[in-house]
């Protein structure tokens, strides 16, 4: 599974087992290539993205981010999006390759939604802009991420 693949790949890297590393890397690459045809794999792709970031496996991280680029709108509308760490959020939103059709206001609303842990992306709904109930940490994370929005 995606959850097991990256730690094994990290261990193969750490202990210099190049044959195992190549097999696992090929397996992860193959999975991500197949996943790019379907949004339903987002959960597993995010797992691979988080793990590859933790274990510093750039090849997998890059492929997972390419998947996010393809399904940016679907990702920011999903409940899975609400559970992303601030580090993964920065990684995603510092890229210039997100889906072309996504507007900066959608990214802004998505970041507000993420910080609140709920809400929608309806820019006509004024309640989507309310962040009065955020914790200090939530406000700090949001401020850091909002600097990535390019109006």
Secondary structure, DSSP 8 states (H G I E B T S, - for coil): -HHHHHHHHHHHHHTT-HHHHHHHHHHHHHHHHHHTT-GGGHHHHHHHHHHHHHTT-HHHHHHHHHHHHHTHHHHHHSSGGGG--HHHHHHHHT-S-S-TT--HHHHHHHHHHHHHT-----TT-GGGG--TT--HHHHHHHHHHHTT---
